[in-house]
Amino acid sequence: MKILGIGNAIVDVICKVNDSFIEQNNLTKSTMKLFFEENEFKNLLTNLKIEKTVSGGSVANSIVGLSQLGDKVGFIGKVSDDDFGDKYEEGLKKEKVEYFYTKKKEELPTGTCLILVTPDSERTMCTFLGTAGKINENDVSSNAIKKSEIIFLEGYLWDEGEPKKAFDKAINNANKVAMSLSDLFCVDRHKPHFLNLVKNKLDITFANEQEITSLIEAKNFNEVIDFSKRLNKLIVVTRGEKGAIVVKGEDIFESDIQQNLKIIDLTGAGDLFAAGFLHGYINKFPMKECLEKGTEMSSRVIQQIGARL
């Protein structure tokens, strides 16, 4: 198998809202908020019209993108044996992703992410992790990891306790490790741990400019470049309107964004960028072409609703 993703198995529930809804519910636009109370999360949903329900989760979105590009891929993520769990599994199988997980009745329900899309196409996420956040080392198949060229992890999954043990087991059995820093919220919450991963454990790191700048507490982007050069690993950074960049030792490769796009929803832009880049990487494209494939995939997904093409 080319790439095995390990991440939060989350069902995405996409709704359109106006800015006042974001303000009234004390949410910060364009970020992700974790909900720990199921009822509080359900209350948010009560008056909303659901546009679309999709098997999601950041790494799962990337893995589906890779499958659509023709790569042989798999995914590990914890769901419960409930309606959303069934939908999740069906969604992956339909996309020809091998699902290395056997669901059973869990105490908590399958994880859900409410994606609120405002008129400016920005998305604000409210996540109730449910059983996805309880992933442990027994849920992670060493065999599947060893048979994969690369494993792809998400920062969203990392947490103290059982998820960290699952993470460590995956990294210790992997041939190569790629990871997305996922969200500024994750970076700020786990900064020392993420910094250690980037410096010592990961072969490829995906981040946006905000995340990597915060991680290393850089004053400007030149400091990010210097840090990345010293590591001598692959550091892939998306920079919004400035395009994307990859630093590999002393070598720097850049690619511009695609112009004149009709942007509808930014959900999944980073996930599909990672899919395009990793597709290029495992198929031995030159670095600049890997970036361009990532840009092409993210450009396609932001011109529609949801994180799947």
C-alpha positions in Angstrom: 0.0 0.0 0.0 1.2 3.5 -0.8 -0.1 5.6 2.0 -2.0 4.7 5.2 -3.8 7.6 6.9 -4.5 7.6 10.7 -6.8 10.2 12.0 -10.0 11.3 13.6 -13.0 9.5 11.9 -15.4 12.4 11.9 -18.7 12.8 10.0 -18.8 16.3 8.5 -22.1 18.1 8.8 -22.0 21.2 6.5 -24.3 24.1 7.1 -24.4 27.7 5.7 -24.7 30.4 8.3 -24.3 34.2 8.5 -21.7 36.1 10.5 -24.1 36.9 13.3 -24.6 33.1 14.1 -20.8 32.9 14.6 -20.8 35.9 16.9 -23.9 34.9 18.9 -22.4 31.5 19.7 -19.0 33.0 20.7 -17.2 31.2 18.0 -14.0 32.5 16.3 -14.3 32.5 12.6 -12.0 30.2 10.5 -10.9 28.2 13.6 -12.0 24.9 15.1 -13.6 24.7 18.5 -13.7 21.4 20.4 -17.0 20.6 22.3 -16.8 18.3 25.2 -20.5 18.2 26.1 -22.7 16.3 23.6 -25.8 18.3 24.5 -24.1 21.7 24.0 -23.0 20.5 20.6 -26.5 19.2 19.7 -28.0 22.6 20.7 -25.9 24.3 18.0 -27.4 22.0 15.4 -31.0 22.5 16.3 -31.9 25.5 14.2 -29.6 24.8 11.3 -30.4 23.5 7.8 -27.9 20.7 6.9 -26.5 21.1 3.3 -24.5 17.9 3.2 -23.3 15.0 5.4 -19.9 13.4 4.4 -17.4 11.0 6.0 -14.7 13.4 6.9 -11.8 14.1 9.2 -8.7 15.9 7.9 -6.5 12.9 7.0 -9.4 10.9 5.7 -10.2 13.7 3.3 -6.6 13.5 2.1 -6.7 9.8 1.8 -9.9 9.9 -0.3 -8.2 12.5 -2.6 -5.2 10.1 -3.1 -7.6 7.3 -3.9 -9.3 9.4 -6.5 -5.9 10.1 -8.0 -5.5 6.3 -8.4 -3.2 5.5 -5.4 -3.7 2.4 -3.3 -4.5 3.8 0.2 -6.0 2.8 3.6 -7.3 4.5 6.7 -7.5 3.8 10.4 -9.9 5.8 12.6 -12.2 4.9 15.4 -16.0 5.0 15.0 -18.9 3.5 17.0 -21.4 0.9 15.7 -24.2 3.5 15.1 -25.8 5.3 12.2 -23.0 7.8 11.7 -20.4 4.9 12.1 -22.2 3.0 9.3 -22.3 6.0 7.1 -18.6 6.6 7.7 -17.5 3.1 6.7 -19.8 3.1 3.6 -18.3 6.5 2.6 -14.7 5.2 2.6 -15.6 1.9 0.9 -17.4 3.8 -1.9 -14.1 5.7 -2.4 -12.0 2.5 -2.7 -10.2 3.2 0.6 -9.3 0.1 2.6 -10.6 0.7 6.1 -8.5 -1.0 8.8 -10.9 -0.8 11.6 -13.7 -3.1 12.9 -16.4 -1.0 14.6 -18.2 -2.1 17.7 -20.7 -0.4 20.1 -18.7 2.2 22.0 -19.7 4.3 25.0 -19.5 7.5 23.0 -21.1 8.0 19.5 -19.2 8.4 16.2 -17.5 11.8 16.1 -19.1 14.7 14.3 -17.8 18.0 13.0 -20.3 20.9 12.3 -18.8 23.0 9.5 -20.3 26.5 9.4 -19.8 28.2 6.1 -20.2 32.0 6.1 -21.0 34.1 3.0 -17.2 34.9 2.6 -16.6 31.1 2.1 -14.6 30.9 5.3 -15.4 27.8 7.4 -15.7 27.7 11.2 -15.7 24.2 12.7 -17.3 22.9 15.8 -16.2 19.3 16.7 -17.6 16.8 19.0 -14.9 14.0 18.8 -17.1 11.3 20.4 -15.3 7.9 20.2 -12.8 9.2 17.5 -10.9 10.9 20.3 -10.6 7.7 22.3 -8.4 5.9 19.7 -5.8 3.7 21.4 -2.8 1.6 20.4 -5.0 -1.5 20.1 -7.0 0.3 17.3 -3.8 0.7 15.2 -2.6 -2.2 13.1 1.2 -2.5 13.1 0.9 -4.9 10.2 -1.0 -2.3 8.0 1.6 0.4 9.0 4.6 -1.8 8.1 3.1 -2.6 4.7 2.7 1.1 3.8 5.3 3.3 2.2 4.2 6.3 4.2 1.8 6.9 7.1 0.0 10.2 7.2 -1.1 11.6 10.6 -3.0 14.7 11.7 -2.3 17.0 14.5 -6.0 16.9 15.5 -5.5 13.3 16.6 -2.6 14.0 19.0 -3.6 14.2 22.6 -2.2 13.0 26.0 -3.0 9.5 27.1 -4.3 6.8 24.8 -4.2 8.8 21.5 -0.5 9.7 22.1 0.2 5.9 22.6 -1.6 5.2 19.3 0.5 7.9 17.6 3.8 6.6 19.0 3.0 3.0 18.0 2.2 4.3 14.4 5.5 6.3 14.2 7.6 3.5 15.7 6.4 1.0 13.1 6.4 3.3 10.0 8.7 3.4 7.1 8.1 7.1 6.6 6.0 9.6 8.5 4.1 12.6 7.2 1.9 14.8 9.4 -0.3 17.8 9.1 -0.1 20.3 12.0 -3.9 20.7 11.3 -4.9 23.9 13.1 -3.4 26.9 15.0 -5.5 25.7 17.9 -3.7 22.3 17.9 -0.3 23.9 17.5 -0.8 26.3 20.5 -2.2 23.5 22.6 0.6 21.0 22.0 3.5 23.3 21.0 6.5 21.5 22.7 5.2 18.1 21.5 4.6 19.2 18.0 8.0 20.9 17.8 9.6 17.6 19.0 7.7 15.7 16.3 8.7 18.1 13.5 12.4 18.1 14.6 12.9 14.4 15.4 10.1 12.1 14.1 8.5 13.4 10.9 9.9 13.0 7.4 7.3 15.4 5.9 5.5 18.2 7.8 2.4 20.0 6.3 1.5 23.4 7.8 0.0 26.7 6.8 2.1 29.9 7.4 0.2 30.8 10.6 0.7 27.3 12.1 4.4 27.0 11.4 5.1 30.6 12.5 3.4 30.0 15.8 5.1 26.6 16.3 8.6 28.1 16.1 7.5 31.5 17.4 9.0 33.2 14.3 8.9 36.9 13.9 8.8 36.7 10.1 8.7 34.1 7.3 12.5 34.2 6.7 12.9 32.6 10.2 10.5 29.8 9.1 12.8 29.2 6.0 15.9 29.2 8.1 14.4 26.8 10.6 13.3 24.5 7.8 16.7 24.5 6.1 18.4 23.4 9.3 16.1 20.5 9.7 16.9 18.9 6.3 13.5 17.3 6.1 10.5 18.2 3.9 8.6 21.2 5.3 5.6 22.0 3.1 3.9 25.4 3.8 0.7 26.8 2.3 0.7 30.6 2.3 -2.8 31.6 1.1 -2.6 34.1 -1.7 1.2 33.7 -1.8 0.9 30.1 -3.0 2.9 27.2 -1.4 6.5 26.5 -0.7 8.5 23.4 0.2 11.9 23.5 1.9 14.3 20.5 1.6 17.6 21.3 3.1 19.1 24.2 1.2 16.6 23.8 -1.7 13.4 25.9 -1.9 10.6 25.2 -4.4 7.6 27.5 -4.8 4.3 27.4 -6.6 1.7 30.2 -7.2 -2.0 29.9 -6.6 -4.4 29.4 -9.5 -6.1 32.6 -10.6 -9.8 33.5 -11.2 -11.3 30.8 -9.1 -14.9 31.0 -8.0 -14.4 30.2 -4.4 -17.4 28.7 -2.6 -16.1 26.9 0.5 -12.5 26.6 1.8 -13.3 23.4 3.7 -10.7 20.7 2.8 -8.3 23.1 1.0 -5.4 22.0 3.1 -6.4 18.3 3.1 -6.6 18.1 -0.7 -3.4 20.1 -1.1 -1.7 17.4 1.0 -3.3 14.7 -1.1 -2.0 16.3 -4.3 1.5 16.8 -2.9 1.7 13.3 -1.5 0.5 11.8 -4.8 3.3 13.6 -6.5 5.8 12.5 -3.9 5.1 8.8 -3.9 5.0 8.8 -7.7 8.4 10.5 -7.8 7.4 13.8 -9.4 9.9 16.7 -9.1 9.3 18.8 -6.0 7.8 21.8 -7.9 5.3 19.4 -9.6 4.3 18.0 -6.2 3.5 21.5 -5.1 1.6 22.2 -8.3 -0.5 19.0 -7.9 -1.3 20.1 -4.4 -2.4 23.5 -5.6 -4.5 22.0 -8.4 -6.4 19.7 -6.0 -7.0 22.4 -3.4 -8.1 24.8 -6.2 -10.7 22.2 -7.3 -12.1 21.6 -3.8 -12.7 25.2 -2.9 -14.9 25.7 -5.9 -17.6 23.4 -4.4 -19.2 22.7 -1.0 -17.4 20.2 1.2 -14.0 18.6 1.4 -14.5 15.8 -1.1 -14.2 16.0 -4.9 
